[in-house]
Amino acid sequence: MMYPEEMIQPMRKELTRLGFKEMTTPVEVDATLAQAKGTVLVVVNSICGCAAGKARPAVAMALEQGAKPDLLTTVFAGQDTEATARARDYFSGYPPSSPSIALLRDGKLVYMLERRDIENRDTFAIAEDLAGALDRFCAPVRN
């Protein structure tokens, strides 16, 4: 179901104000993710009140802590449906889930928080898990 853009704009802004780049078409998704070097955080945003209402603040909290990904990106499930479907192609091994939070490193999925990992937990626990993944995967690779 498509919601009026005015209704979801505040939910989009919760991420874009943090520096997230919105990907609204499959072409934008591929242009951003296919050749990405380093780490890319992809948040599948959603209008779902409970889970998305925890996921967005948890992402903000996690980013205030230690390591940061090289690129912050987002798609909006239920609104930018084709872009969301294309982004999910990069999350092999995981069924569609919204909201969800994926971390890719050099184009490969290294960490995933699915809706089931979000909806029954508080914002602080979600942020702690995500911050741990950022610390683990966003630290520079040592040769």
N, C-alpha and C positions, 0 to 999 in steps of 0.2 A: 504494500500500500504506500502510495506516495503522499507525503504530507506537504502542506504549503511551506515554501522555503522560509517564510517569515517565522514559522513555528520552530524550525530546526536551526535557524541561524545562531541562536545563543549556544547551542550544543556544538556547532562547528567552531564558534569563536573560543570555546573553552580550550581547544587544541591549537587553533591558529595563533592565538595570542602568545602561546608558548614557543612559537616558531615552527609549527608543523606546516608542511606543504600539502595542500589538498590535491589529490589526484581524482579527477572527475570523469576521465575517459580511459578506456583500455590503452590508448596510445600514450597517454601521460604515465600510466602505470608502467608500461614497458620501457618508455624512455627513462624513467626514474630508476626502476629496479633491475632491468636486464643487464645493465653495464655498471651497476653500482659497485664501487670499491669501498672497502671498510665496512662499517656497521650501519644498518638502516633499521630504525624502529618503524613498524607499520601498525597503526591503530585502526582497527575496523570499528569505526564509531557507529552508534546506533541510537535510536530514539527510546529503546527499552528503558523504562524508568529505573528499575532496581539495579540491574547489572551495569548499565552504561553510566548511571548516576554515581556508581562507585569507581568504575574504570577510569573515567576522565580525571577525577581528583587524584586517584592513585598514581596515574602517569605523571601528573604535575609534581606530586610529592617525591616520586622516585627520581625525577630529573633534578630535583633540588639537592640530592645527595651526591654520591661520588661520580663515577665515570659517566660520560655522555656518549651517545651514538654520534656518528659522523653526520647522519641525516635523519630528520624527523618527518614522517609522512603519514597521511591518513586518507582513508576512503570512508564513505558514509553508506552503510548497508540500508537498503530500502529506498534510497534516494538516488545514489550514483550506482545503479545496479550492475551495469556492464563493467565499470571500473572495479567494483567490489569483487565481481566474479573473476576478473583477470588477476587481481591481487591475490585472491585465494589460490590461484594456480601455482603461486610461489610457495604455498604452505603445504607441500606434498605430505601425505600421510595424516592429514587432519581434515575432518569434515567441516563444512561451512559452519561458522559460529559467529554470532555477533551479540555483544561486542567481543572482540578478541584482540590480543596484542602479540605481534610477532617481531622477532629480532632476527635479521639476516646479516650474515657476515660474508662479504665477497660473493653475494648472490645466493648463498645457501642458508636455509633455515637452521638456526642454532638454538632457538628458544621460542616457546609458544605458551601463552596463557589463553585458554579457551573460556567460553562463557561459563562452563561448569566450574572452572577454577576461580571465577569472579563472583558469581551471583550469591553464593551462600557465605561469603567472607566479608570482613569489614575492610574499609579503604586502607587502613594501616597495614594489614597483613598482605594485601595485594601489592601495595607499594614496596613493602619489604622484599617480597619475592622478585619483583621487577628490578629493584635496585641491586639485588644480589646478582641477577643475570647481567645487568649492565656492567657491574664491577668485573664479572667473570669474562665477558665477551668483548667489552669495549676497551679494555686495557690494551696498550700497544703489544703487538706480537713481537716476541723476543726471538732472535735467531741464534 
